[in-house]
Amino acid sequence: MGSATAKIKEEFLKMLPPTIFFFVALNLVLLIRALMTRGTGLSLPTFATVVISALILGKAVLLANMLPFINRFPEKPLMWNAAWKTVIYTIVATFIHYLERLHEYWKETHDIGTANHQLLTETNWAHFLAIQILLLVLIFNYCVFAELARVIGPQKLKAMFLGPMSAAASAASEAAR
């Protein structure tokens, strides 16, 4: 396997956990939005939008983890880094959520200024805030587990959370890395 292929595989494997997490989380958000807006005639994002958003957030986490200031509090309790990363990831998630809603209005108007104005005036901000609170809680949970995995190691966290792996499964997991 060439070095470029190995690097791509390594980066893909790093991106997989946050992408899967955000895929599940965003589908949960979509379900809650569907329940909150039932009967209002508001359109909801498609499954493809959720997949693309999860991929974007997964890549955003991977890129954010490369920033020199992301592990800003290495000497402090894990809560500090988890809270710091939650703030950063939530800002990215809020921006993506806003762009997603802006895209819905842009499809109707085909003018970004008009779409933005409509979004700001017609959005049910209580619903938007409810989704943001849900995302904040989900992102915080992700950051807590990511920090635990960073400190104690992903294999030990898996063993603690899911139970010990068999020797064959453990060897296969190590070989895949």
Backbone as a chain_set.jsonl record, in Angstrom:
{"seq": "MGSATAKIKEEFLKMLPPTIFFFVALNLVLLIRALMTRGTGLSLPTFATVVISALILGKAVLLANMLPFINRFPEKPLMWNAAWKTVIYTIVATFIHYLERLHEYWKETHDIGTANHQLLTETNWAHFLAIQILLLVLIFNYCVFAELARVIGPQKLKAMFLGPMSAAASAASEAAR", "coords": {"N": [[0.844, -1.167, 0.0], [0.631, 2.17, -0.913], [2.146, 5.22, 0.361], [0.46, 7.451, 0.173], [-2.051, 6.281, -0.111], [-2.187, 4.953, 2.317], [-2.2, 7.133, 4.065], [-4.612, 8.367, 3.332], [-6.386, 6.359, 4.088], [-5.889, 6.332, 6.847], [-6.769, 8.935, 7.583], [-9.44, 8.734, 6.817], [-10.352, 6.764, 8.592], [-10.059, 8.17, 10.974], [-11.975, 10.096, 10.595], [-14.319, 8.696, 10.542], [-15.628, 7.925, 13.144], [-16.648, 10.517, 14.244], [-18.283, 11.21, 12.079], [-20.173, 9.137, 11.891], [-21.338, 9.458, 14.407], [-22.439, 12.077, 14.156], [-24.15, 11.621, 12.026], [-26.106, 9.932, 13.148], [-26.952, 11.659, 15.197], [-27.891, 13.91, 13.728], [-29.972, 12.754, 12.319], [-31.634, 12.227, 14.449], [-32.176, 14.86, 15.207], [-33.539, 15.647, 12.875], [-35.807, 14.005, 13.055], [-36.977, 15.044, 15.403], [-37.421, 17.681, 14.564], [-39.285, 17.147, 12.557], [-41.402, 16.188, 14.096], [-41.934, 18.474, 15.632], [-42.745, 20.312, 13.706], [-44.892, 19.222, 12.479], [-47.757, 19.321, 10.533], [-47.536, 22.012, 9.964], [-46.765, 22.68, 7.458], [-44.182, 23.264, 6.814], [-41.135, 22.648, 5.109], [-38.866, 19.887, 5.301], [-35.422, 18.922, 5.768], [-33.839, 16.658, 3.476], [-32.958, 13.143, 3.494], [-30.543, 12.9, 2.172], [-29.442, 15.429, 2.607], [-28.956, 15.269, 5.329], [-26.998, 13.266, 5.367], [-24.92, 14.541, 3.922], [-24.48, 16.748, 5.594], [-23.596, 15.406, 7.909], [-21.224, 14.309, 6.943], [-19.822, 16.678, 6.422], [-19.656, 17.763, 9.037], [-18.208, 15.703, 10.256], [-15.777, 15.893, 8.878], [-15.175, 18.508, 9.61], [-14.696, 18.204, 12.344], [-12.417, 16.598, 12.23], [-10.628, 18.381, 10.944], [-10.673, 20.505, 12.796], [-9.501, 19.252, 14.97], [-6.887, 19.263, 14.201], [-6.023, 21.8, 14.588], [-3.844, 24.004, 16.338], [-4.725, 25.116, 18.742], [-6.775, 23.552, 19.705], [-6.615, 21.546, 21.714], [-6.552, 23.004, 24.216], [-6.398, 22.973, 26.982], [-4.594, 20.99, 28.294], [-3.466, 20.29, 30.797], [-5.434, 20.532, 32.632], [-8.507, 19.285, 34.183], [-10.448, 16.875, 32.251], [-12.9, 17.964, 31.597], [-12.537, 20.648, 30.876], [-11.299, 20.685, 28.278], [-13.297, 19.239, 26.936], [-15.495, 20.957, 27.192], [-14.475, 23.24, 25.859], [-14.047, 22.223, 23.228], [-16.669, 21.566, 22.674], [-17.852, 24.093, 22.455], [-16.53, 25.084, 20.148], [-17.22, 23.133, 18.163], [-19.99, 23.389, 18.287], [-20.4, 25.963, 17.339], [-19.653, 25.598, 14.666], [-21.621, 23.696, 13.949], [-23.947, 25.219, 14.329], [-23.609, 27.166, 12.38], [-23.722, 25.56, 10.064], [-26.334, 24.572, 10.354], [-27.752, 26.964, 10.111], [-27.037, 27.67, 7.466], [-28.206, 25.541, 6.126], [-30.935, 26.03, 6.556], [-31.049, 28.523, 5.299], [-30.567, 27.754, 2.675], [-32.968, 26.444, 2.088], [-34.758, 28.623, 1.883], [-33.489, 30.028, -0.152], [-33.886, 28.357, -2.347], [-36.478, 28.986, -3.014], [-36.413, 31.747, -3.594], [-34.091, 32.383, -5.04], [-32.299, 34.383, -4.585], [-29.823, 35.478, -2.539], [-29.788, 37.529, -0.607], [-32.52, 38.2, -0.275], [-33.446, 35.705, 0.505], [-32.073, 35.392, 2.935], [-33.203, 37.514, 4.387], [-35.903, 36.685, 4.487], [-35.553, 34.319, 5.926], [-34.632, 35.314, 8.409], [-36.884, 36.756, 9.228], [-39.056, 34.987, 9.106], [-38.475, 32.652, 10.456], [-39.157, 30.32, 13.007], [-37.99, 31.017, 15.888], [-37.949, 29.819, 18.363], [-38.138, 27.092, 17.768], [-35.769, 26.818, 16.287], [-33.885, 27.406, 18.272], [-34.444, 25.318, 20.05], [-33.565, 23.105, 18.574], [-30.869, 23.766, 18.427], [-30.144, 23.591, 21.119], [-30.5, 20.867, 21.524], [-28.534, 19.909, 19.721], [-26.27, 20.983, 20.997], [-26.199, 19.497, 23.409], [-25.859, 16.908, 22.363], [-23.414, 17.217, 20.999], [-21.767, 17.881, 23.146], [-21.81, 15.444, 24.547], [-20.515, 13.844, 22.636], [-17.974, 15.08, 22.673], [-17.129, 14.592, 25.317], [-16.866, 11.774, 25.31], [-14.932, 11.574, 23.285], [-12.759, 12.882, 24.459], [-12.297, 11.191, 26.638], [-11.551, 8.886, 25.22], [-9.252, 9.85, 24.019], [-7.532, 10.156, 26.207], [-7.519, 7.674, 27.668], [-7.36, 5.863, 25.678], [-8.677, 4.494, 22.662], [-9.218, 1.713, 22.407], [-9.308, 0.734, 25.05], [-11.447, 2.238, 26.015], [-13.503, 1.231, 24.388], [-13.513, -1.418, 25.328], [-14.248, -0.967, 28.0], [-16.758, 0.142, 27.658], [-18.229, -1.523, 25.874], [-17.536, -4.036, 26.627], [-15.038, -6.616, 27.048], [-13.126, -7.492, 24.153], [-12.913, -10.375, 22.041], [-9.924, -12.352, 21.579], [-9.371, -12.853, 18.87], [-10.964, -10.924, 17.567], [-9.814, -8.63, 18.591], [-7.207, -8.813, 17.57], [-7.77, -8.633, 14.835], [-8.796, -6.065, 14.758], [-6.545, -4.557, 15.462], [-4.899, -5.194, 13.282], [-6.262, -3.964, 11.244], [-5.692, -1.338, 11.638]], "CA": [[0.0, 0.0, 0.0], [1.438, 3.376, -1.003], [2.035, 6.127, 1.503], [-0.72, 8.295, -0.02], [-3.219, 5.451, 0.19], [-2.172, 4.714, 3.764], [-2.603, 8.394, 4.706], [-6.043, 8.541, 3.077], [-7.076, 5.393, 4.942], [-5.76, 6.81, 8.229], [-7.65, 10.092, 7.752], [-10.817, 8.25, 6.719], [-10.673, 6.082, 9.844], [-10.197, 9.202, 11.998], [-13.201, 10.843, 10.314], [-15.47, 7.807, 10.649], [-16.423, 8.037, 14.382], [-17.508, 11.696, 14.348], [-19.276, 11.207, 11.0], [-21.254, 8.234, 12.307], [-22.028, 10.099, 15.525], [-23.267, 13.181, 13.681], [-25.203, 11.056, 11.193], [-27.167, 9.516, 14.07], [-27.451, 12.853, 15.882], [-28.668, 14.744, 12.809], [-31.236, 12.06, 12.056], [-32.441, 12.49, 15.634], [-32.63, 16.25, 15.063], [-34.536, 15.649, 11.801], [-37.023, 13.417, 13.611], [-37.568, 16.01, 16.34], [-37.959, 18.781, 13.742], [-40.501, 16.662, 11.892], [-42.46, 16.149, 15.096], [-42.261, 19.843, 16.052], [-43.35, 21.093, 12.626], [-45.971, 18.437, 11.875], [-48.986, 20.054, 10.258], [-47.304, 23.437, 9.706], [-46.464, 22.878, 6.042], [-42.766, 23.577, 6.622], [-40.385, 21.553, 4.493], [-37.783, 19.349, 6.118], [-34.289, 18.466, 4.961], [-33.914, 15.283, 2.995], [-31.965, 12.214, 4.031], [-29.26, 13.247, 1.534], [-28.934, 16.61, 3.304], [-28.431, 14.795, 6.608], [-25.749, 12.56, 5.073], [-23.919, 15.545, 3.556], [-24.167, 17.511, 6.808], [-22.794, 14.54, 8.784], [-19.881, 14.255, 6.354], [-19.193, 17.989, 6.646], [-19.313, 17.868, 10.455], [-17.13, 14.748, 10.515], [-14.548, 16.502, 8.357], [-14.9, 19.692, 10.431], [-14.083, 17.719, 13.587], [-11.066, 16.163, 11.864], [-9.826, 19.586, 10.717], [-10.557, 21.245, 14.058], [-8.553, 18.537, 15.829], [-5.529, 19.564, 13.742], [-5.677, 23.162, 14.98], [-2.958, 23.972, 17.505], [-5.384, 25.568, 19.968], [-7.939, 22.716, 20.021], [-6.372, 20.953, 23.04], [-6.079, 24.194, 24.903], [-6.276, 22.782, 28.425], [-4.131, 19.612, 28.523], [-3.117, 20.019, 32.193], [-6.633, 20.661, 33.459], [-9.425, 18.139, 34.064], [-10.99, 16.656, 30.905], [-14.075, 18.815, 31.402], [-12.142, 21.888, 30.225], [-11.161, 20.437, 26.842], [-14.605, 18.835, 26.414], [-16.319, 22.171, 27.073], [-13.866, 24.065, 24.812], [-14.352, 21.625, 21.934], [-18.118, 21.68, 22.484], [-18.104, 25.454, 21.96], [-16.045, 25.182, 18.765], [-18.041, 22.289, 17.291], [-21.355, 23.929, 18.261], [-20.387, 27.112, 16.422], [-19.671, 25.029, 13.302], [-22.931, 23.075, 13.739], [-24.925, 26.303, 14.2], [-23.394, 27.754, 11.052], [-24.253, 24.606, 9.08], [-27.79, 24.574, 10.53], [-28.236, 28.214, 9.524], [-26.896, 27.563, 6.007], [-29.216, 24.584, 5.665], [-32.214, 26.762, 6.528], [-30.921, 29.549, 4.261], [-30.705, 27.068, 1.386], [-34.398, 26.201, 1.886], [-35.36, 29.87, 1.411], [-32.861, 30.39, -1.422], [-34.528, 27.566, -3.405], [-37.707, 29.678, -3.392], [-36.188, 33.119, -4.053], [-32.893, 32.446, -5.899], [-31.55, 35.59, -4.247], [-29.306, 35.199, -1.2], [-30.207, 38.598, 0.3], [-33.949, 38.017, -0.005], [-33.574, 34.457, 1.266], [-31.608, 35.673, 4.294], [-34.222, 38.359, 5.025], [-37.051, 35.825, 4.787], [-35.147, 33.412, 6.995], [-34.585, 36.049, 9.672], [-38.21, 37.224, 9.634], [-40.067, 33.933, 9.139], [-38.046, 31.501, 11.25], [-39.655, 30.143, 14.36], [-36.726, 31.003, 16.615], [-38.045, 28.857, 19.47], [-37.778, 25.795, 17.189], [-34.343, 26.87, 15.952], [-33.159, 27.328, 19.541], [-34.623, 23.956, 20.583], [-32.659, 22.235, 17.815], [-29.506, 24.11, 18.83], [-29.914, 23.026, 22.456], [-30.325, 19.43, 21.313], [-27.205, 19.733, 19.136], [-25.289, 21.284, 22.036], [-26.129, 18.34, 24.31], [-25.279, 15.788, 21.614], [-22.005, 17.528, 20.754], [-21.066, 17.761, 24.427], [-21.622, 14.006, 24.793], [-19.452, 13.393, 21.734], [-16.685, 15.61, 23.151], [-16.757, 13.878, 26.536], [-16.352, 10.45, 24.926], [-13.701, 11.756, 22.514], [-11.698, 13.2, 25.414], [-11.982, 9.955, 27.353], [-10.816, 8.014, 24.291], [-7.925, 10.426, 23.817], [-6.713, 9.97, 27.4], [-7.342, 6.275, 28.062], [-7.184, 5.064, 24.471], [-9.954, 4.033, 22.102], [-9.456, 0.286, 22.662], [-9.706, 0.57, 26.449], [-12.797, 2.789, 26.13], [-14.413, 0.24, 23.792], [-13.603, -2.548, 26.25], [-15.003, -0.524, 29.166], [-18.139, 0.464, 27.285], [-18.888, -2.631, 25.187], [-17.064, -5.313, 27.156], [-13.781, -7.026, 26.423], [-13.215, -8.124, 22.84], [-12.21, -11.653, 21.965], [-8.552, -12.211, 21.088], [-9.406, -12.802, 17.401], [-11.503, -9.623, 17.166], [-8.818, -7.633, 18.966], [-6.111, -8.906, 16.592], [-8.289, -8.107, 13.565], [-8.908, -4.621, 14.919], [-5.187, -4.016, 15.41], [-4.401, -5.383, 11.925], [-6.951, -2.994, 10.377], [-5.089, -0.028, 11.841]], "C": [[0.894, 1.236, 0.0], [1.225, 4.29, 0.18], [0.816, 7.038, 1.378], [-1.99, 7.522, 0.332], [-3.313, 5.193, 1.688], [-2.639, 5.968, 4.509], [-4.1, 8.639, 4.527], [-6.85, 7.601, 3.973], [-7.049, 5.846, 6.399], [-6.72, 7.966, 8.497], [-9.117, 9.676, 7.7], [-11.234, 7.586, 8.032], [-10.813, 7.066, 11.006], [-11.53, 9.94, 11.85], [-14.45, 10.001, 10.567], [-16.251, 7.957, 11.956], [-17.249, 9.324, 14.483], [-18.59, 11.732, 13.264], [-20.454, 10.315, 11.369], [-22.055, 8.864, 13.442], [-22.955, 11.197, 15.016], [-24.357, 12.715, 12.73], [-26.389, 10.64, 12.066], [-27.787, 10.743, 14.741], [-28.32, 13.703, 14.964], [-29.96, 14.065, 12.395], [-32.18, 12.215, 13.243], [-33.011, 13.907, 15.586], [-33.725, 16.337, 14.001], [-35.864, 15.085, 12.3], [-37.727, 14.403, 14.539], [-38.143, 17.201, 15.583], [-39.243, 18.367, 13.057], [-41.67, 16.629, 12.876], [-42.893, 17.55, 15.516], [-43.016, 20.611, 14.969], [-44.495, 20.357, 11.942], [-47.224, 19.296, 11.725], [-48.788, 21.53, 9.972], [-47.023, 23.72, 8.243], [-45.016, 23.231, 5.774], [-42.069, 22.374, 6.01], [-39.239, 21.142, 5.411], [-36.63, 18.947, 5.217], [-34.459, 17.008, 4.557], [-32.847, 14.443, 3.675], [-30.586, 12.539, 3.458], [-28.631, 14.462, 2.211], [-28.314, 16.211, 4.64], [-27.092, 14.092, 6.394], [-24.637, 13.556, 4.768], [-23.51, 16.365, 4.784], [-23.299, 16.697, 7.764], [-21.367, 14.434, 8.261], [-19.129, 15.563, 6.581], [-18.768, 18.124, 8.101], [-18.19, 16.902, 10.833], [-15.792, 15.296, 10.058], [-14.169, 17.74, 9.175], [-14.24, 19.3, 11.751], [-12.642, 17.31, 13.317], [-10.146, 17.369, 11.66], [-9.618, 20.375, 12.0], [-9.557, 20.575, 14.989], [-7.108, 18.77, 15.413], [-5.08, 20.964, 14.158], [-4.84, 23.138, 16.257], [-3.658, 24.352, 18.813], [-6.545, 24.667, 20.401], [-7.796, 22.027, 21.381], [-5.759, 22.012, 23.94], [-5.783, 23.97, 26.387], [-5.786, 21.373, 28.765], [-3.832, 19.288, 29.984], [-4.326, 20.038, 33.104], [-7.494, 19.403, 33.335], [-10.053, 18.072, 32.659], [-12.183, 17.561, 30.591], [-13.715, 20.09, 30.635], [-12.034, 21.707, 28.713], [-12.503, 20.041, 26.225], [-15.499, 20.057, 26.222], [-15.801, 23.074, 25.947], [-14.217, 23.538, 23.425], [-15.849, 21.69, 21.639], [-18.473, 23.054, 21.928], [-17.707, 25.558, 20.484], [-16.94, 24.381, 17.819], [-19.47, 22.812, 17.2], [-21.439, 25.147, 17.357], [-20.443, 26.62, 14.98], [-21.046, 24.44, 12.996], [-24.021, 24.134, 13.562], [-24.818, 26.948, 12.827], [-23.97, 26.851, 9.965], [-25.778, 24.564, 9.151], [-28.386, 25.825, 9.893], [-28.16, 28.16, 7.993], [-27.922, 26.609, 5.412], [-30.574, 25.27, 5.548], [-32.196, 27.842, 5.458], [-31.102, 28.941, 2.877], [-32.172, 26.797, 1.066], [-35.081, 27.454, 1.332], [-34.779, 30.289, 0.064], [-33.49, 29.631, -2.58], [-35.804, 28.249, -3.895], [-37.426, 31.017, -4.068], [-35.074, 33.258, -5.09], [-32.133, 33.763, -5.742], [-31.119, 35.456, -2.788], [-29.744, 36.26, -0.186], [-31.668, 38.46, 0.7], [-34.167, 36.767, 0.84], [-33.159, 34.676, 2.715], [-32.634, 36.513, 5.051], [-35.444, 37.527, 5.413], [-36.739, 34.882, 5.941], [-35.197, 34.12, 8.345], [-35.972, 36.455, 10.16], [-39.221, 36.094, 9.825], [-39.703, 32.741, 10.014], [-38.731, 31.498, 12.601], [-38.411, 29.958, 15.23], [-36.758, 30.073, 17.822], [-37.672, 27.453, 18.973], [-36.289, 25.74, 16.868], [-33.507, 26.701, 17.215], [-33.277, 25.928, 20.157], [-33.685, 22.975, 19.882], [-31.213, 22.506, 18.229], [-29.176, 23.553, 20.21], [-29.695, 21.522, 22.349], [-28.946, 19.137, 20.731], [-26.11, 19.971, 20.165], [-25.11, 20.09, 22.972], [-25.475, 17.154, 23.605], [-23.782, 16.005, 21.369], [-21.204, 17.416, 22.045], [-20.813, 16.288, 24.759], [-20.52, 13.447, 23.901], [-18.084, 13.83, 22.267], [-16.218, 14.911, 24.42], [-16.172, 12.514, 26.185], [-15.049, 10.565, 24.138], [-12.527, 12.068, 23.44], [-11.303, 11.961, 26.228], [-11.161, 9.021, 26.47], [-9.401, 8.535, 24.077], [-7.009, 10.115, 24.992], [-6.471, 8.489, 27.71], [-7.141, 5.347, 26.87], [-8.504, 4.506, 23.977], [-10.254, 2.565, 22.414], [-9.921, 0.05, 24.097], [-11.119, 1.109, 26.668], [-13.826, 1.822, 25.548], [-14.609, -0.937, 24.738], [-14.423, -2.181, 27.484], [-16.481, -0.357, 28.836], [-18.886, -0.744, 26.733], [-18.518, -3.998, 25.745], [-15.793, -5.715, 26.437], [-14.033, -7.742, 25.093], [-12.497, -9.466, 22.902], [-10.821, -11.414, 21.391], [-8.529, -12.093, 19.569], [-9.91, -11.439, 16.918], [-10.51, -8.513, 17.47], [-7.65, -7.631, 17.977], [-6.54, -8.356, 15.239], [-8.39, -6.596, 13.609], [-7.542, -3.95, 14.83], [-4.612, -4.111, 13.992], [-5.02, -4.368, 10.969], [-6.344, -1.598, 10.522], [-3.861, 0.026, 11.013]], "O": [[1.809, 1.342, 0.816], [0.247, 4.156, 0.916], [0.197, 7.367, 2.39], [-2.887, 8.048, 0.991], [-4.404, 5.214, 2.258], [-3.391, 5.868, 5.478], [-4.778, 9.069, 5.46], [-7.867, 7.995, 4.544], [-8.056, 5.758, 7.103], [-7.407, 7.98, 9.518], [-9.942, 10.2, 8.449], [-12.338, 7.817, 8.526], [-11.596, 6.827, 11.925], [-12.136, 10.354, 12.838], [-15.53, 10.551, 10.785], [-17.471, 8.108, 11.889], [-18.442, 9.249, 14.779], [-19.69, 12.229, 13.504], [-21.608, 10.699, 11.177], [-23.285, 8.817, 13.449], [-24.125, 11.248, 15.396], [-25.399, 13.363, 12.637], [-27.537, 10.961, 11.757], [-29.009, 10.848, 14.838], [-29.38, 14.17, 15.38], [-30.954, 14.745, 12.143], [-33.393, 12.322, 13.062], [-34.184, 14.124, 15.887], [-34.727, 17.024, 14.2], [-36.925, 15.63, 11.997], [-38.944, 14.571, 14.46], [-39.227, 17.683, 15.913], [-40.19, 19.151, 12.984], [-42.791, 16.999, 12.528], [-44.08, 17.793, 15.734], [-43.84, 21.47, 15.283], [-45.012, 20.826, 10.928], [-47.684, 19.917, 12.683], [-49.766, 22.246, 9.757], [-47.039, 24.877, 7.823], [-44.646, 23.476, 4.625], [-42.369, 21.229, 6.346], [-38.72, 21.944, 6.187], [-36.83, 18.663, 4.036], [-35.143, 16.236, 5.229], [-31.952, 14.964, 4.341], [-29.581, 12.465, 4.166], [-27.411, 14.517, 2.371], [-27.278, 16.744, 5.037], [-26.153, 14.304, 7.161], [-23.532, 13.433, 5.296], [-22.327, 16.641, 4.984], [-22.368, 17.234, 8.364], [-20.412, 14.465, 9.037], [-17.939, 15.555, 6.896], [-17.647, 18.549, 8.381], [-17.322, 17.241, 11.637], [-14.791, 15.179, 10.764], [-12.988, 17.995, 9.408], [-13.331, 19.984, 12.222], [-11.746, 17.641, 14.093], [-9.016, 17.379, 12.147], [-8.518, 20.859, 12.264], [-8.84, 21.257, 15.721], [-6.193, 18.503, 16.193], [-3.892, 21.28, 14.09], [-5.101, 22.339, 17.157], [-3.214, 23.941, 19.886], [-7.233, 24.986, 21.371], [-8.773, 21.937, 22.124], [-4.605, 21.917, 24.359], [-4.996, 24.709, 26.979], [-6.488, 20.632, 29.453], [-3.932, 18.128, 30.382], [-4.239, 19.594, 34.249], [-7.238, 18.555, 32.48], [-10.17, 19.087, 31.974], [-12.431, 17.879, 29.428], [-14.511, 20.563, 29.824], [-12.611, 22.483, 27.952], [-12.815, 20.46, 25.11], [-16.181, 20.177, 25.205], [-16.59, 23.612, 25.17], [-14.631, 24.299, 22.55], [-16.251, 21.85, 20.486], [-19.306, 23.163, 21.028], [-18.476, 26.067, 19.668], [-17.37, 24.897, 16.788], [-20.102, 22.695, 16.15], [-22.446, 25.343, 16.677], [-21.191, 27.16, 14.166], [-21.583, 24.655, 11.909], [-24.919, 23.966, 12.737], [-25.83, 27.24, 12.191], [-24.634, 27.332, 9.046], [-26.443, 24.524, 8.115], [-29.409, 25.751, 9.212], [-29.103, 28.554, 7.306], [-28.443, 26.845, 4.322], [-31.275, 25.104, 4.55], [-33.201, 28.064, 4.782], [-31.722, 29.549, 2.005], [-32.584, 26.906, -0.088], [-35.894, 27.358, 0.413], [-35.491, 30.844, -0.772], [-33.623, 30.175, -3.676], [-36.172, 28.109, -5.061], [-38.121, 31.388, -5.013], [-35.116, 34.16, -5.926], [-31.419, 34.196, -6.647], [-31.963, 35.333, -1.901], [-30.039, 35.933, 0.963], [-32.012, 38.587, 1.874], [-34.97, 36.768, 1.773], [-33.828, 34.193, 3.628], [-32.905, 36.253, 6.224], [-35.958, 37.646, 6.525], [-37.569, 34.676, 6.827], [-35.742, 33.586, 9.311], [-36.218, 36.496, 11.366], [-40.147, 36.228, 10.624], [-40.558, 31.899, 10.284], [-38.866, 32.533, 13.253], [-37.849, 28.864, 15.294], [-35.714, 29.589, 18.259], [-36.975, 26.712, 19.667], [-35.625, 24.74, 17.142], [-32.536, 25.944, 17.228], [-32.31, 25.417, 20.723], [-33.083, 22.116, 20.527], [-30.421, 21.573, 18.366], [-28.058, 23.095, 20.446], [-28.812, 20.968, 23.004], [-28.261, 18.223, 21.189], [-25.124, 19.236, 20.2], [-23.981, 19.716, 23.29], [-24.631, 16.473, 24.187], [-22.983, 15.08, 21.518], [-20.082, 16.909, 22.036], [-19.721, 15.93, 25.202], [-19.685, 12.666, 24.358], [-17.146, 13.033, 22.303], [-15.023, 14.661, 24.578], [-15.116, 12.135, 26.693], [-14.154, 9.738, 24.306], [-11.42, 11.573, 23.227], [-10.121, 11.718, 26.472], [-10.182, 8.432, 26.929], [-8.459, 7.751, 23.967], [-5.826, 9.838, 24.793], [-5.339, 8.095, 27.987], [-6.793, 4.179, 27.04], [-9.35, 4.093, 24.771], [-11.406, 2.207, 22.658], [-10.828, -0.748, 24.331], [-11.902, 0.52, 27.413], [-14.888, 1.612, 26.133], [-15.732, -1.403, 24.932], [-15.21, -2.995, 27.966], [-17.346, -0.682, 29.649], [-20.045, -0.968, 27.08], [-19.121, -5.006, 25.375], [-15.5, -5.22, 25.349], [-15.003, -8.483, 24.932], [-11.591, -9.664, 23.712], [-10.574, -10.375, 20.779], [-7.747, -11.311, 19.027], [-9.358, -10.865, 15.979], [-10.379, -7.564, 16.698], [-7.163, -6.568, 17.591], [-5.757, -7.684, 14.567], [-8.107, -5.919, 12.621], [-7.398, -2.903, 14.199], [-3.911, -3.2, 13.551], [-4.384, -3.956, 9.999], [-6.472, -0.769, 9.62], [-3.163, 1.04, 11.01]]}, "num_chains": 1, "name": "protein.A"}
